[in-house]
């Protein structure tokens, strides 16, 4: 899903569904009709919305399935399967391998440009968000300080992206990461980073992203876990 061996800018279709519940006002603030939302989603860059068709998988006609959506193109389906598998496997991987993967993700995002960078970042953030959700479910540990630092760098970079979906996914992942780590000092450091960015940033994109991250921190760790910086956030 990092597109290292692919020339196509194929991105996963899962990110929007992971962010839609909590971030719907930011993703589609003025659209409440399902048909309008469907059209807007298809207009987004690197969006797989609306690309489902029976021609991609004729077995859909006779397979017993509860899914109402038509099959996606093979490239998108493979990306979806790979990021889902990554999320399931990440908690089973040793800390040193987690660090290597996170550093590789950071390097690959920074090495890509324009639309390709957005596609790569979409896939990576979706995979990391799924991994953090799985760690939350199994009450697992993220790892040592170097793993936490790499994950923080990866996610903080997403808060300043122009695409609101990337900012939403990054904010959600930061909240999940704080929930997994469960250390008040770590939560405070994440919040302080966003406070500092809000004081210095002048562009609306960064300010929106870091404000969103603070909201996700409060939602994921609760008011008791974030009480020491609650007043500052307000």
PECORFEN-V505039 format. One record per pair of residues at least 24 apart in sequence whose C-alpha atoms are under 6 Angstrom apart, sorted by the first residue. I is the first residue (numbers start at 1). J is the second residue. If there is no record, write none. Layout:
# PECORFEN-V505039
[[I | J] [I | J]]
This chain:
# PECORFEN-V505039
[[1 | 79] [1 | 123] [2 | 120] [9 | 116] [9 | 119] [11 | 119] [11 | 123] [12 | 76] [12 | 79] [12 | 80] [12 | 123] [13 | 48] [15 | 126] [83 | 127] [87 | 127] [87 | 130] [87 | 131] [90 | 131] [91 | 135] [95 | 143] [99 | 147] [106 | 154] [129 | 173] [136 | 180] [159 | 209] [160 | 205] [160 | 206] [167 | 209] [171 | 212] [171 | 213] [172 | 216] [175 | 216] [175 | 217] [175 | 220] [179 | 220] [179 | 221]]
